[in-house]
Amino acid sequence: MAKNLVIVESPSKSKTIEKYLGKDYKVVSSKGHIRDLATSGTLGLGVDIEHGFKPNYIPIKGKSNVIKSLKKDVKESDTVYLASDPDREGEAIAWHLKDALGIKDSNYKRVLFNEITHDKVIEAINNPTVIDDDLVRSQETRRILDRIIGFRLSKLLQAKIGAKSAGRVQSVALKLIVDREREIEAFIPEEYWKIIAIFPEYEAELFKYKNDDIELHSEEEANDVLDHLGEEYTVESIDKKEKGRKSKLPFITSTLQQEASTKLGFPARKTMSIAQKLYEGIDLGNETVGLITYMRTDSIRLSNDFIKPAMKYIEETYGKKYVGHVKQGKKKDNVQDAHEAIRPTSVLREPLKVKQYLSKDEFKLYSLIYKRTLASLMSDAVVNQTTIIFDNNDYKFKTTGSVLIFDGYLKVYADYESSEDKILPEIGDNEVAITNNVESTQHFTKPPARYTEASLIKKLEEEGIGRPSTYATIIDTIKSHDYVTLEEKKFKPTSMGFETTDALQGFFSDLINTEYTREMETELDTIADGKLVWNEVLKKFYDVFEPRVKAAFSEMEKKAPEQTGELCPNCGSPLVVRKGKYGEFVACSNYPTCKYIKKEEVQVVEICDCPNCSGKIVEKKSRKGKIFYGCNNYPKCKTAYWDKPIGEACPECGKMLTEKNGNVKCSECDYTK
């Protein structure tokens, strides 16, 4: 019987930590949250609104046995170390464990593992703290807010327009996408023309007439310029200067998601899943160790324990001139700074040294994190930039060239950034260049671009909406609820996305917007600092919100069901599309007088050959109406997929590749095409 019990969230993390602590410690996992708000009480919120918003927590479905086992472990232990993740949600999980398992104040310690390495785990165990009640209250307030807004608005939208859900941050993210689409729809392209003089080794573009900027809006205007040009281009000025190209800041959660999306093509959910594995521990043969620090952070701070050996490594590997300085960055209002930036746990664990122990995608993400962190401590790159301005009858043409003269941080980060040289020939002051090769080309201004995952995350972060750790879930929700589609990896709202946003803005425009959501995040931060009373914040919100919801239930127009163009065979009324518990169905519009329901004609859609037998994978529907893909030889063959198989084998493991929202991935491993 171990005297010391350590409770962590993840089973894989528990195995790693138990190896470090030895036989006097038993390490077990809660497998994430063990309790959540009930769905009973007033409006099914699980919150006693009348008595200070007291929450009613119950075990999460399927967690009763976990709780029972943990209670037994607690009873058999002298000291319990609550080691859930080192963030607000982790703090709340620690509190729930203490409360649900009946752990006494005298029998527990709170420990924070910012990285899963032997020395840091031992250091954390030797320096325990206690649960931070203010952090717990902040997270609890967030959960209650999300429950109230989510439940009330979702039920409203389900009743009125047939939408699936709404949420405090989710609906603001959707509004950003809808607003951008309306900007695109309203955009009127404007014509403009470029004039470029083409020389053997470079090109120069018209940008001024005399001392004024020039804009050409028609072919006639462009031709008029061409008529006034001669073949001689006289050098008017040459500007040569060295420009620094700043090295990068280390990753925080949001920038990791953005960079992994743009450079590796990883969705936010995939990035966080892989990062979790790298944090929790990888078997390197002779040891199991976390390769990166905790991946949910909004701080760019690096510890001296990492900076000193990293600086030494840079100097020994690349030379003294490559050693940079620690980045400070701009202090943002919402930064919690609870722990460090995302970094490798050891600068000596170079990506190539651990490659054999990682999957293809784990290696890609670890390499990105490792090189970004190293780059943040290296010197700026230096570029020699030359700008030459030519004069041709008072029309000014410009060409720019740049040469990388010191690679600096690009020594390690060049794989993720373009740094091609554009070399100009040596040209002297007042020298004349000759060409008759001049092109005029027509162009049109473009509307603002639709959001990608990366640009949406960047926008949410800039606006101070939600927390970086929630972005992946937000994006998954708006995709899975058919509020958006992906076109060329960009978000385009569906008709339901437009309808949902319009319905909410009609009644809650001052609550479902970036400003209000940002202010709410600030209040949650203030609760975490112990400067606001949590249930007073909830009361202030609820007293405004609930009357609006009741008004919306009364005043919001109910969307008429879509007619199919067919008539009911029983009473002659139009048939309409209705939504039920298990999906859409066709029924009589004269319900409940006429209860006719059209039987669905089952149409077999073959997708591809079954990889496990001679059958075919066909499109099917679950009992709840959800589409999945299974073998037509069922029950002899139980091959099935939730995402659509594409009939190709994964090059990594040989299993079926599947497609969802334009993304192709393996049904088994982490491979993404």
C-alpha positions as a printed Julia matrix, in Angstrom:
673×3 Matrix{Float64}:
   0.0     0.0     0.0
   1.46    3.33   -1.13
   1.34    6.07    1.48
   1.27    8.74   -1.21
  -1.35    8.94   -3.94
  -0.89   11.18   -6.99
  -3.97   11.88   -9.14
  -3.39   13.21  -12.65
  -5.82   13.66  -15.55
  -4.28   11.43  -18.22
  -3.55    7.68  -18.01
  -0.46    8.06  -20.22
   0.85   10.82  -17.95
   0.31    8.63  -14.88
   2.54    5.89  -16.29
   5.35    8.36  -17.0
   5.2    10.01  -13.56
   4.97    6.75  -11.61
   8.34    5.71  -13.09
   9.9     8.88  -11.67
   8.43    8.7    -8.16
   9.09    5.09   -7.2
   7.38    2.55   -4.96
   6.26    4.99   -2.24
   3.88    6.66   -4.69
   0.87    5.34   -6.52
  -0.09    7.43   -9.58
  -3.63    7.12  -10.93
  -5.72    9.01  -13.47
  -9.11   10.71  -13.21
  -9.34   10.56  -17.02
 -10.23   14.23  -17.18
 -13.26   15.76  -15.49
 -15.23   13.54  -13.13
 -18.21   15.87  -12.54
 -20.25   18.4   -14.41
 -23.37   20.48  -13.91
 -26.6    18.51  -13.68
 -29.37   19.13  -16.21
 -32.06   19.36  -13.54
 -33.5    22.29  -11.62
 -34.62   25.65  -13.01
 -34.64   25.51  -16.82
 -32.46   22.37  -16.65
 -29.38   24.5   -15.95
 -28.09   22.57  -12.94
 -27.73   25.9   -11.12
 -29.76   27.17   -8.15
 -30.3    30.71   -9.43
 -32.44   31.72   -6.46
 -29.69   30.9    -3.94
 -26.58   32.62   -5.25
 -26.18   30.53   -8.43
 -25.13   27.49   -6.42
 -24.09   24.76   -8.88
 -25.4    21.2    -8.64
 -22.65   18.82   -9.72
 -23.17   15.18  -10.6
 -20.77   12.48  -11.86
 -20.22   12.56  -15.61
 -21.83    9.6   -17.35
 -19.47    6.62  -17.24
 -17.32    8.07  -14.45
 -19.02    6.4   -11.45
 -16.57    3.5   -11.47
 -13.62    5.9   -11.78
 -14.86    7.85   -8.76
 -15.42    4.62   -6.81
 -11.88    3.44   -7.58
 -10.38    6.83   -6.67
 -12.23    6.89   -3.35
 -10.74    3.5    -2.52
  -7.24    4.75   -3.4
  -7.73    7.89   -1.29
  -8.88    5.82    1.7
  -5.73    3.72    1.49
  -3.36    6.71    1.3
  -1.97    9.14    3.87
  -1.36   12.03    1.47
  -3.07   12.81   -1.82
  -1.28   14.92   -4.43
  -3.77   16.54   -6.82
  -1.76   16.96  -10.02
  -4.31   17.92  -12.65
  -3.15   20.23  -15.45
  -1.55   23.58  -14.51
  -4.29   25.91  -15.72
  -7.7    27.16  -14.56
  -9.53   24.11  -15.8
  -6.96   21.88  -14.11
  -7.41   23.85  -10.89
 -11.16   23.29  -11.1
 -10.61   19.55  -11.69
  -8.39   19.42   -8.58
 -11.14   21.08   -6.54
 -13.76   18.67   -7.89
 -11.55   15.7    -7.0
 -11.01   17.0    -3.46
 -14.71   17.67   -2.99
 -16.11   14.53   -4.65
 -13.59   12.16   -3.05
 -14.01   13.68    0.42
 -10.32   14.56    0.81
  -9.57   16.52    3.97
  -7.61   19.78    3.94
  -4.9    18.17    6.05
  -4.5    15.21    3.7
  -3.97   16.84    0.3
  -1.4    18.85   -1.6
  -1.71   20.58   -4.97
   1.19   20.05   -7.38
   1.76   21.57  -10.81
   3.71   19.77  -13.53
   4.63   22.34  -16.18
   6.78   19.71  -17.83
   6.9    15.94  -17.43
  10.59   15.3   -16.8
  12.18   13.51  -13.86
  13.75   16.57  -12.22
  10.72   18.83  -12.67
   8.28   16.22  -11.36
  10.42   15.64   -8.26
  10.78   19.41   -7.79
   6.98   19.87   -8.01
   6.32   17.07   -5.5
   8.82   18.67   -3.1
   7.23   22.12   -3.48
   3.47   21.58   -3.24
   0.9    24.32   -2.88
  -2.84   24.42   -2.21
  -5.84   24.79   -4.51
  -6.32   28.39   -5.63
  -9.96   29.07   -4.82
 -10.05   32.22   -6.95
  -8.95   30.3   -10.04
 -11.59   27.68   -9.29
 -14.3    30.33   -8.93
 -13.23   31.91  -12.22
 -13.46   28.59  -14.05
 -16.72   27.73  -12.31
 -18.19   31.08  -13.37
 -17.1    30.42  -16.97
 -18.77   27.01  -16.9
 -22.02   28.39  -15.46
 -22.06   31.27  -17.95
 -21.52   28.86  -20.83
 -24.25   26.56  -19.5
 -26.82   29.38  -19.13
 -26.09   30.94  -22.51
 -25.67   27.61  -24.3
 -28.82   25.98  -22.92
 -31.11   28.97  -23.2
 -30.06   30.17  -26.65
 -29.8    26.66  -28.07
 -33.36   25.83  -27.0
 -34.56   29.14  -28.42
 -32.94   28.55  -31.79
 -34.01   24.91  -31.94
 -37.62   25.95  -31.36
 -37.64   28.93  -33.73
 -35.34   28.16  -36.68
 -34.21   24.56  -36.22
 -30.56   25.46  -35.48
 -28.56   23.02  -33.39
 -26.83   25.19  -30.81
 -25.52   28.56  -29.7
 -22.78   29.54  -27.29
 -21.1    32.46  -25.59
 -17.95   32.32  -27.74
 -19.1    29.95  -30.49
 -21.8    32.38  -31.67
 -19.35   35.31  -31.75
 -16.91   33.24  -33.83
 -19.74   32.4   -36.23
 -20.73   36.08  -36.4
 -17.17   36.97  -37.44
 -17.42   34.49  -40.32
 -20.89   35.7   -41.36
 -19.86   39.38  -41.17
 -16.83   38.66  -43.36
 -19.0    36.85  -45.92
 -21.35   39.82  -46.11
 -18.37   42.11  -46.66
 -17.37   39.86  -49.55
 -20.91   39.86  -50.98
 -21.15   43.66  -50.76
 -17.7    44.23  -52.23
 -17.6    46.04  -55.57
 -14.32   45.38  -57.44
 -12.49   48.44  -58.74
 -10.39   48.32  -61.87
  -6.75   49.4   -61.78
  -3.75   49.06  -64.08
  -0.08   48.4   -63.47
   2.75   49.5   -65.75
   6.02   47.59  -65.54
   9.27   48.28  -67.39
  11.1    45.01  -68.09
  14.91   44.97  -68.16
  17.11   41.9   -68.74
  17.9    41.35  -65.03
  15.04   43.03  -63.2
  11.69   44.79  -63.49
  10.62   48.26  -62.33
   7.04   49.31  -61.56
   5.48   52.76  -62.08
   4.5    54.28  -58.74
   4.61   58.1   -59.07
   4.2    60.93  -61.53
   6.52   63.76  -60.52
   6.11   63.76  -56.71
   2.58   62.38  -56.51
   1.38   58.79  -56.23
  -0.24   57.65  -59.45
  -3.31   55.46  -59.84
  -4.55   54.24  -63.21
  -8.19   53.15  -63.37
  -8.69   52.4   -67.06
  -6.91   51.15  -70.16
  -7.17   54.66  -71.62
  -5.26   56.12  -68.66
  -2.64   53.38  -68.94
  -2.23   53.94  -72.69
  -1.83   57.67  -72.1
   1.14   56.96  -69.82
   2.65   54.56  -72.37
   2.39   57.27  -75.02
   4.49   59.6   -72.87
   7.28   57.12  -72.06
  10.6    57.05  -73.84
  13.1    54.19  -73.91
  15.53   55.84  -71.47
  15.19   55.29  -67.71
  17.56   57.51  -65.75
  18.62   56.48  -62.26
  17.29   59.18  -59.94
  18.27   57.63  -56.61
  19.84   54.52  -55.13
  19.12   53.66  -51.51
  21.15   50.89  -49.89
  20.66   49.94  -46.26
  20.87   47.02  -43.93
  17.58   45.9   -42.4
  17.15   43.55  -39.5
  14.66   40.72  -39.76
  13.53   40.04  -36.23
  13.7    36.56  -34.78
  10.44   35.0   -33.67
   8.72   34.88  -30.32
   8.34   31.42  -28.77
   4.98   29.74  -29.17
   1.88   30.28  -27.09
  -1.2    28.13  -27.65
  -2.8    30.33  -30.3
   0.37   30.99  -32.31
   1.22   27.28  -32.27
  -2.23   26.51  -33.68
  -1.82   29.21  -36.34
   1.68   28.18  -37.42
   0.85   24.47  -37.44
  -2.17   25.26  -39.63
  -0.3    27.4   -42.18
   3.02   25.53  -42.23
   1.97   21.93  -41.53
  -1.7    21.93  -42.6
  -2.84   20.68  -39.18
  -6.35   21.55  -37.91
  -6.33   23.12  -34.43
  -7.8    19.98  -32.87
  -5.03   17.81  -34.33
  -2.31   20.21  -33.22
  -3.53   20.18  -29.62
  -3.95   16.39  -29.61
  -0.37   15.83  -30.78
   0.98   18.49  -28.42
  -0.79   16.73  -25.53
   1.08   13.5   -26.35
   4.41   15.32  -26.6
   3.75   16.93  -23.21
   2.57   13.8   -21.39
   5.55   11.64  -22.28
   7.23    9.72  -25.11
   9.06    6.43  -24.66
  12.6     7.09  -25.89
  13.83    3.59  -25.19
  16.0     4.35  -22.16
  13.48    6.76  -20.58
   9.92    8.04  -20.87
   9.85   11.81  -20.85
   7.7    14.75  -21.86
   9.29   16.44  -24.87
   7.55   19.82  -24.49
   6.24   21.98  -21.68
   2.52   22.44  -21.04
   0.8    23.41  -24.29
  -2.02   25.6   -22.92
  -0.4    28.93  -22.21
  -0.58   32.55  -23.3
   2.84   33.55  -21.94
   6.01   33.96  -24.04
   8.19   33.7   -20.95
  11.04   31.16  -20.94
  12.63   29.96  -17.69
  16.29   30.56  -16.91
  16.61   26.78  -16.51
  16.07   26.56  -20.28
  17.57   29.86  -21.46
  21.08   29.31  -20.08
  21.72   25.86  -21.63
  19.97   26.95  -24.84
  22.24   30.0   -25.22
  25.27   27.77  -24.61
  23.98   25.27  -27.18
  23.49   28.03  -29.79
  27.0    29.36  -29.25
  28.64   25.93  -29.39
  26.6    24.74  -32.38
  26.38   27.86  -34.56
  28.84   30.41  -33.14
  28.74   33.38  -30.78
  27.3    35.77  -33.38
  24.13   33.65  -33.51
  23.36   34.14  -29.81
  20.48   36.57  -29.46
  18.57   37.86  -26.45
  15.42   36.92  -24.58
  12.28   38.33  -26.21
   9.94   40.43  -24.11
   7.03   40.93  -26.52
   4.1    43.24  -25.93
   2.21   42.76  -22.69
  -1.42   41.91  -23.43
  -4.26   42.59  -21.04
  -5.56   39.03  -20.97
  -2.27   37.17  -20.48
  -2.41   34.89  -17.42
   1.37   34.16  -17.45
   0.8    31.18  -15.17
   3.62   29.26  -16.8
   6.07   29.33  -19.67
   5.8    29.46  -23.41
   5.59   26.13  -25.24
   9.17   24.88  -25.53
  11.19   21.67  -25.62
  11.98   20.35  -22.16
  15.63   19.98  -23.16
  17.55   21.76  -25.9
  19.69   18.62  -26.2
  16.74   16.52  -27.41
  17.16   17.58  -31.02
  14.32   16.51  -33.36
  16.48   14.11  -35.38
  17.68   12.39  -32.19
  14.12   11.47  -31.17
  12.63   11.03  -34.66
  12.62    7.22  -34.49
  10.35    7.33  -31.42
   7.76    9.67  -32.94
   5.04    9.31  -35.56
   5.43   11.37  -38.71
   3.11   14.11  -37.46
   4.55   14.1   -33.93
   7.99   14.65  -35.45
   6.69   17.53  -37.61
   5.11   19.33  -34.67
   8.02   18.7   -32.3
  10.47   20.01  -34.93
   8.36   23.16  -35.33
   8.25   23.78  -31.56
  11.94   23.01  -31.07
  13.14   25.23  -33.92
  10.78   28.08  -33.04
  12.02   28.12  -29.45
  15.65   28.04  -30.49
  15.03   30.74  -33.1
  13.51   32.99  -30.42
  16.9    33.06  -28.63
  18.97   33.67  -31.75
  20.17   36.84  -33.48
  18.07   38.73  -35.98
  18.73   38.0   -39.64
  20.24   40.88  -41.61
  19.25   41.8   -45.15
  21.02   44.23  -47.47
  18.18   46.01  -49.26
  18.61   48.16  -52.35
  15.9    50.42  -53.79
  16.47   52.09  -57.17
  14.17   54.81  -58.54
  14.21   55.62  -62.26
  12.83   58.7   -64.01
  11.23   58.57  -67.46
   9.71   61.92  -68.48
   8.65   62.6   -64.85
   7.17   59.12  -64.48
   8.9    57.36  -61.57
   9.61   53.61  -61.59
  10.9    51.59  -58.64
  12.67   48.27  -58.24
  13.81   46.64  -55.0
  16.35   43.92  -54.37
  17.49   42.25  -51.17
  20.35   39.98  -50.24
  20.54   37.99  -47.03
  23.94   38.87  -45.57
  23.5    37.16  -42.18
  21.0    34.35  -41.67
  20.73   34.67  -37.86
  17.67   32.82  -36.58
  16.96   31.59  -40.12
  19.83   29.17  -39.57
  17.29   26.96  -37.8
  13.93   28.42  -38.94
  14.46   28.78  -42.71
  12.25   25.74  -43.4
   9.25   27.76  -42.21
  10.05   31.14  -43.77
  10.9    32.35  -47.26
  14.22   34.18  -47.57
  15.06   34.16  -51.28
  17.58   36.72  -52.51
  16.58   39.17  -55.23
  19.86   40.49  -56.56
  20.05   43.72  -58.58
  22.97   44.51  -60.92
  25.45   47.26  -59.98
  24.01   50.54  -61.27
  25.49   54.0   -60.71
  23.8    57.36  -59.99
  22.42   59.06  -63.13
  23.09   55.93  -65.16
  20.61   55.33  -67.99
  18.92   51.99  -68.56
  17.28   51.29  -71.92
  14.15   49.27  -72.66
  11.17   49.31  -75.0
   9.64   46.32  -73.22
   6.88   47.89  -71.13
   3.76   46.0   -70.03
   0.43   47.4   -68.9
  -1.81   44.91  -67.11
  -5.39   45.11  -65.9
  -6.24   44.19  -62.29
  -9.21   44.41  -59.94
  -9.28   45.02  -56.23
 -10.16   41.92  -54.22
 -12.61   41.53  -51.35
 -11.32   40.63  -47.89
 -10.35   36.98  -47.66
 -12.52   34.43  -45.9
 -11.19   33.17  -42.58
  -9.0    30.09  -42.45
  -8.57   28.23  -39.17
  -5.33   30.13  -38.62
  -6.73   33.58  -39.39
  -9.9    32.95  -37.34
  -7.8    31.91  -34.33
  -5.65   35.01  -34.81
  -8.77   37.2   -34.91
 -10.25   35.6   -31.78
  -6.96   36.14  -29.97
  -6.67   39.76  -31.14
 -10.21   40.46  -29.95
  -9.58   38.79  -26.58
 -12.44   36.33  -27.13
 -12.42   32.99  -25.29
  -9.22   31.26  -24.22
  -6.68   29.75  -26.66
  -7.35   26.29  -25.22
 -10.99   26.53  -26.38
 -10.38   27.57  -30.0
 -10.15   24.01  -31.34
 -13.49   23.09  -29.73
 -15.17   26.26  -31.04
 -14.03   25.53  -34.6
 -15.1    21.88  -34.37
 -18.57   22.91  -33.16
 -19.37   25.39  -35.91
 -18.17   22.85  -38.51
 -20.01   19.84  -37.08
 -23.27   21.78  -36.62
 -23.34   22.73  -40.32
 -22.98   26.46  -39.68
 -20.01   26.64  -42.05
 -18.46   24.71  -44.91
 -14.82   24.65  -45.96
 -13.95   25.88  -49.42
 -10.24   25.73  -50.2
  -9.68   25.48  -46.42
 -11.6    28.71  -45.84
 -14.82   29.11  -43.83
 -18.01   29.94  -45.73
 -21.24   30.23  -43.73
 -24.17   28.02  -44.7
 -27.73   29.32  -44.91
 -28.22   28.03  -41.36
 -25.1    29.92  -40.3
 -26.59   33.14  -41.67
 -30.01   32.45  -40.12
 -28.51   31.63  -36.71
 -26.42   34.8   -36.61
 -29.3    36.98  -37.81
 -31.68   35.52  -35.24
 -29.24   36.13  -32.39
 -28.36   39.64  -33.56
 -32.05   40.51  -33.76
 -32.46   40.01  -30.01
 -28.99   39.82  -28.42
 -26.77   42.14  -30.46
 -25.37   43.84  -27.35
 -24.49   40.49  -25.73
 -23.35   38.36  -28.67
 -20.53   40.54  -29.97
 -16.77   40.88  -29.64
 -16.82   43.8   -27.2
 -19.16   42.23  -24.65
 -17.44   38.85  -24.88
 -14.05   40.52  -24.34
 -15.38   42.38  -21.3
 -16.67   39.11  -19.89
 -13.19   37.56  -20.28
 -11.77   40.52  -18.36
 -14.29   39.97  -15.56
 -13.37   36.28  -15.41
  -9.71   37.29  -15.11
 -10.63   39.72  -12.33
 -12.45   36.93  -10.46
  -9.28   34.84  -10.8
  -7.36   37.71   -9.2
  -9.78   37.73   -6.26
 -11.1    41.22   -7.05
 -14.68   40.36   -8.06
 -17.31   38.15   -6.4
 -18.17   35.36   -8.84
 -21.91   35.06   -8.21
 -22.38   38.84   -8.32
 -20.95   38.77  -11.86
 -23.39   35.99  -12.74
 -26.35   37.86  -11.24
 -25.53   41.05  -13.13
 -25.4    39.06  -16.36
 -28.48   36.93  -15.71
 -30.71   39.88  -14.78
 -30.1    41.31  -18.25
 -29.96   38.06  -20.21
 -32.97   36.03  -19.04
 -35.64   38.71  -19.73
 -34.22   38.99  -23.25
 -34.53   35.24  -23.75
 -38.14   35.24  -22.58
 -38.91   38.14  -24.93
 -37.26   36.28  -27.8
 -39.33   33.16  -27.13
 -42.44   35.35  -27.44
 -41.4    37.66  -30.27
 -38.98   35.75  -32.51
 -40.79   34.54  -35.61
 -40.85   30.79  -36.05
 -39.38   29.61  -39.32
 -41.96   27.89  -41.53
 -40.97   24.34  -42.47
 -39.61   23.87  -46.0
 -42.18   22.54  -48.48
 -41.14   19.6   -50.69
 -43.51   20.43  -53.57
 -45.5    17.24  -52.93
 -49.01   16.85  -51.51
 -50.06   14.6   -48.67
 -51.72   11.43  -50.07
 -54.12   11.36  -47.09
 -55.45   14.95  -46.93
 -53.93   16.87  -49.84
 -52.01   19.36  -47.68
 -48.42   20.26  -48.65
 -45.7    17.93  -47.43
 -42.89   19.64  -45.49
 -39.47   18.8   -44.13
 -39.44   18.52  -40.37
 -36.66   17.86  -37.89
 -36.95   15.16  -35.31
 -34.82   13.48  -32.7
 -33.09   11.34  -35.3
 -32.77   13.87  -38.12
 -34.95   15.25  -40.9
 -38.11   13.56  -42.2
 -41.0    14.45  -44.54
 -44.47   14.8   -43.05
 -47.83   16.48  -43.58
 -48.03   20.21  -42.85
 -51.53   19.65  -41.41
 -50.14   17.97  -38.28
 -51.56   17.14  -35.74
 -54.87   16.79  -37.64
 -53.08   14.62  -40.19
 -50.21   12.5   -38.93
 -48.93   11.24  -42.27
 -45.15   10.64  -42.42
 -43.53    9.72  -45.69
 -41.5     6.55  -45.51
 -37.9     7.16  -46.43
 -36.78    5.48  -49.62
 -33.54    3.75  -48.82
 -31.0     4.45  -51.53
 -27.77    2.47  -51.32
 -24.76    4.68  -52.0
 -21.61    2.64  -52.57
 -18.46    4.45  -51.44
 -15.58    2.01  -52.05
 -14.46   -1.6   -51.6
 -14.35   -2.89  -48.04
 -10.68   -3.32  -47.01
 -11.48   -6.32  -44.8
 -13.76   -8.49  -46.97
 -15.25   -8.78  -50.47
 -18.09   -6.4   -49.64
 -18.69   -2.73  -50.31
 -18.56    0.22  -47.92
 -21.96    1.96  -48.21
 -23.54    5.06  -46.68
 -25.75    4.22  -43.69
 -27.65    6.0   -40.92
 -27.43    5.31  -37.22
 -30.53    4.96  -35.02
 -30.19    8.65  -34.24
 -30.04    9.64  -37.89
 -26.29   10.29  -38.06
 -24.61    9.26  -41.32
 -21.8     6.71  -41.11
 -20.13    4.32  -43.53
 -20.18    0.57  -43.04
 -19.74   -2.73  -44.86
 -22.8    -4.16  -46.62
 -21.81   -7.62  -45.33
 -22.74   -6.6   -41.78
 -23.0    -8.4   -39.34
 -20.4   -10.79  -40.8
 -18.09   -7.83  -41.37
 -18.26   -4.99  -38.84
 -15.99   -2.54  -40.69
 -17.35    1.0   -40.17
 -16.23    4.65  -40.23
 -17.8     7.91  -39.07
 -15.87    9.91  -41.69
 -16.21    9.15  -45.41
 -13.61    6.62  -46.63
 -11.86    7.47  -49.9
 -10.76    3.96  -50.88
  -7.04    4.62  -50.36
  -4.69    3.02  -47.86
  -2.7     5.11  -45.38
   1.0     5.17  -46.4
   1.95    5.05  -42.72
  -0.11    2.16  -41.33
  -2.08    0.75  -44.26
  -5.51    1.5   -42.8
  -8.29    3.37  -44.64
  -7.95    7.09  -45.39
 -11.09    9.1   -44.66
 -12.31   12.59  -45.56
 -14.21   15.19  -43.55
 -14.73   18.87  -44.42
 -12.09   18.65  -47.12
  -9.44   17.16  -44.79
  -8.07   13.69  -45.54
  -6.65   11.69  -42.64
  -6.06    8.12  -41.55
  -8.86    6.34  -39.69
  -6.33    4.84  -37.28
  -3.06    6.79  -36.96
  -2.19   10.51  -36.96
  -1.37   10.64  -40.69
  -2.89   13.6   -42.58
  -2.69   13.91  -46.33
